[in-house]
Amino acid sequence: MKNSLSGVVEGLFLGLQADSLVTTPVSEVQVTFEGFVGDKHAGWTRLSDSRTPHYERGTLIRNDRQVSLVSSEELSEIAQRLSILTVQPEWLGANLLLSGIPNLTRLPPPARLFFEQGVVLAVSAENLPCTGPGRVIQQNYPEREDLAPQFVKAARGLRGLVAVVEHPGVITLGEKVRAEIPSQYQYRL
């Protein structure tokens, strides 16, 4: 038996600039086994970094971070914790903004996201917060000098997920999505 949760695609974004974390809103994305077509994180492989300390930095490894997902509810919680009006998904380099799935960041790695038009994403890991998005948030609230370092603590457990493509297709704004969690994994609402 599986646990099933339903949500909606509220935003789609592509990382179009190699030197910027910020993503660009789009109305639909073509999805291949390599990721979102046109996104800088698409590909079968990537270079190891601080998230993969068991490899020498710069080692070519399998890409388990093709897609970055965040939740509108969790972004609101981060903004509240930082005492700011909003945290936009593109400031975090997100590819997908979902709503309606409680505690999205807590979905365990074997979970699958089934999109209405056929795309399936497999959750790889929680996307741990770091200071990069904090600096982008800081730029959007220049009157607050303390946001960059505070983001890491405020976003703990709310930063979203990374995933890989299990089945390609197209994802559009407003599309329904179903999260399936195998019953042997605990998930707390």
Order of alpha helices (4+ residues) and beta strands (2+ residues): beta-beta-beta-beta-beta-beta-beta-alpha-beta-beta-beta-alpha-alpha-beta-beta-beta
